[in-house]
Amino acid sequence: MKRRLAILVAGLMFCSVCACSKSSEEPTITETTAPTATPTPTPIPTPTPIPVLRKVIAYVDPSVGDVDPNDAGPDHPQFTEEYDEQGRKTRLWDDYESQTWEYNDDGSVKSWTKELKSDGKKFVTHHKYYYNERGQLKSESQDCPFDNYKIIWREYSYDENDRIIETKWTIESKYNYEDNVYITTYEYDEQGLLISEQTKKESGKIAEYQIYDDNLPGWNIEYLSGNSEVNYTYQDGKLVKKEQIVKSAVKRIINSEYEYYDSGTVSRITRIGEVNDQYKYYYVSVSHFDEEGLLQVVEGFNYNGSGPINYNSPSGRTIYEYYYE
């Protein structure tokens, strides 16, 4: 019995020593690195696609004037225009005419060609555009083999603020007239806004040519006169009126009025041309824009008759519809 107690006491003392021995050692701590959270990437906002003009269709409104319904309405377009992915006009055509545009690598217009079909023949007008080292239009040529003049040269001059200050027109006629140079000068106010244009023949004589500008939808005649003046009116920094007075044997007044949305974007442009010959004749076009500034519809009004005509009573209307992608 005494022997068993001795063994038991010895065992307890051994356990006690072992326990004391273990408690005197520093505890081992294993450091655990918390996993790094992968940051959630900030979503990149998807840019709002910019609408690109891809097509324009022009047709006669069958509800205005004495119009043959077989030749009017959207199903009978007068012409159709196509645009590329950058919104640049590349082609225009109808049953009698086709036009094509070419562009340089930087997007500037390289050439414009018009082909007209008449009496089984084709007449081609070719325009070429030339630029200076600053990318400004330096000059352009227009050959017209089927008209009274053969080549029109336009040369442009700019000031130190890159504003056009002079256009020199040289018209080479098939009749070889010597007095064939026109000079257009431009005047700006202190804010840099264009306020007037004046065109005079270099010799001081008065004469007139009609230049057709297909960038003016609904009414594409621009008059180049040996004595003309253009004035601009602004309100709160926005152009509200442009008046062109052409002084020649037949006086013409061309007024353009501009309306705006509250945001400052143009909402409508109305162009009214008045011809004071034996009677007054009017030509009107109205361009409608949406709030993003995109041209939606142009209305071109026609007036015919032998007496004074009130421009509120048109004899016909052509609609130009613009389609975007």
Steps between C-alpha positions, in 0.01 A plus 500: 500500500779742597676406179195585288465838669862577434460417133183711479667797671801470273273495196314809614827683568624410151181628340524818705859559388406442137211741530720768656761442235243552218345811657836674514542487119367781273191395312544455128280743301441434136438822308228470243482758217145600421414448132520825294159596364497550123374855439184524296587684178316824443268442206594704196194693386387406153523812285177611345529425129503812286232481232650489153309628199467214252226602258293796376187460291325788324146484367212727400223549754179380325280718724638839390439653159392342173708181519466174312466236778682252275812716532464601867545353847778300669451210259605727210822668617647779294845394611680291762829572680727247669761558773791289625568381857653837587187682384668632186293534185624252240227480239187677376286383213168516321381402153693779331797586717763339722762653728795342682746624765855389582691578820862533611641289784439783747130515405518814287319503167730408213258524209138522403368382162157562351368312198189622319307302239314690230383396154709186516816695585704527819637827633756483780602774744807433713606687815846469659604635841848602616618568857793679663733360767256609773220294346313808380332502163745691280324480165250304299427453134173429325498406135170535317536376143127525427436854627591852388811494718767230492686530829435686825797550731452606861797604712471559875703725731503483883610729784719411800190368679429252218194697389429529132541863394485480122376278220621561147286360222645461149257386233643372176220529247491333164449851363835606654373809679786694656294659778453174687628544858282550809621583850300419815622654827387408852474721809494386865411674825716515814368162614603340173145464368449540126286809448519574127614388157547715193553379146618725220645445160871573491438757227212659693244402238172334595418154370350182633539123489288232657702243695317181594586369847368152575578548869193726523210255523167616369640799320844474352562824311764739625536826309848632432462862402744773419329708767351313794501526878430257784422616854475295820298576813571339839307488826666377820787372292276293272442565131133594450496648150704500181406738220649487152427784261593441136510822303474446127247551225265285706521570873491200730469490877570172676419488872584214735349499849617272782300365796639313802402257773549611862821297499641729230479244219354619169143379461403652166651698212268681261637634172286740299613629164331795339552588135399852400455479128183618331322312776609362835580132524583308812706190571477345843668210680453401864752269674391320819752365755457285810636602843827323429554722198428229242325616186174307467288653225537777244198648326565668166211710373438590135302796368379547145283760334497816295415748774597591855513187716449477873767260624245352744317344205743260334424320178708201607716358777795261494585300812855393587513228768824414685572150634768416758658187650 
